[in-house]
């Protein structure tokens, strides 16, 4: 169990599950946005030379931007973000997709808040 989950369990004694879900969801979005912006803006430029050297015909670019793969990345990313577990991989997948920042913020906030709410509600049942 992570330190964050333990803190949420103790906060459940004082606050309601929906209050914790909303506030902790905002905190999770702040961290996720940092990773998302890094991947969206910085990562592509950093690995571009390596990618061009390894894949001169840009097979991966065509794969990532195909009509089937373009909707898969955000969906898989959302499935990884939803549970309150480390979600860096999910945020990275959403960052390399065509998702814009506003769409990411809304999706990340809703998924993180719902996941945290469910965990805190479950903890309240076992008190």
DAVENGI-V625517 format. One record per residue. N is the residue number from 1. RES is the residue in one letter. PHI is phi as a letter, one per 40 degrees, with the letter a starting at -180 (none if undefined). Layout:
<<N | RES | PHI> <N | RES | PHI>>
//
This chain:
<<1 | X | none> <2 | X | c> <3 | X | c> <4 | X | c> <5 | X | c> <6 | X | c> <7 | X | c> <8 | X | c> <9 | X | c> <10 | X | c> <11 | X | c> <12 | X | c> <13 | X | c> <14 | X | b> <15 | X | b> <16 | X | c> <17 | X | c> <18 | X | c> <19 | X | c> <20 | X | c> <21 | X | d> <22 | X | c> <23 | X | c> <24 | X | c> <25 | X | c> <26 | X | c> <27 | X | c> <28 | X | c> <29 | X | c> <30 | X | c> <31 | X | c> <32 | X | c> <33 | X | c> <34 | X | c> <35 | X | c> <36 | X | d> <37 | X | c> <38 | X | c> <39 | X | c> <40 | X | c> <41 | X | b> <42 | X | b> <43 | X | c> <44 | X | c> <45 | X | c> <46 | X | c> <47 | X | b> <48 | X | c> <49 | X | c> <50 | X | c> <51 | X | c> <52 | X | c> <53 | X | c> <54 | X | c> <55 | X | b> <56 | X | c> <57 | X | c> <58 | X | f> <59 | X | c> <60 | X | c> <61 | X | c> <62 | X | c> <63 | X | c> <64 | X | c> <65 | X | b> <66 | X | c> <67 | X | c> <68 | X | c> <69 | X | c> <70 | X | c> <71 | X | c> <72 | X | c> <73 | X | d> <74 | X | c> <75 | X | c> <76 | X | c> <77 | X | d> <78 | X | c> <79 | X | c> <80 | X | c> <81 | X | c> <82 | X | d> <83 | X | c> <84 | X | c> <85 | X | b> <86 | X | d> <87 | X | b> <88 | X | c> <89 | X | c> <90 | X | c> <91 | X | c> <92 | X | c> <93 | X | c> <94 | X | c> <95 | X | c> <96 | X | c> <97 | X | c> <98 | X | c> <99 | X | c> <100 | X | c> <101 | X | c> <102 | X | c> <103 | X | c> <104 | X | c> <105 | X | d> <106 | X | c> <107 | X | c> <108 | X | c> <109 | X | c> <110 | X | c> <111 | X | c> <112 | X | c> <113 | X | c> <114 | X | c> <115 | X | c> <116 | X | c> <117 | X | d> <118 | X | c> <119 | X | c> <120 | X | c> <121 | X | c> <122 | X | c> <123 | X | c> <124 | X | c> <125 | X | c> <126 | X | c> <127 | X | c>>
//
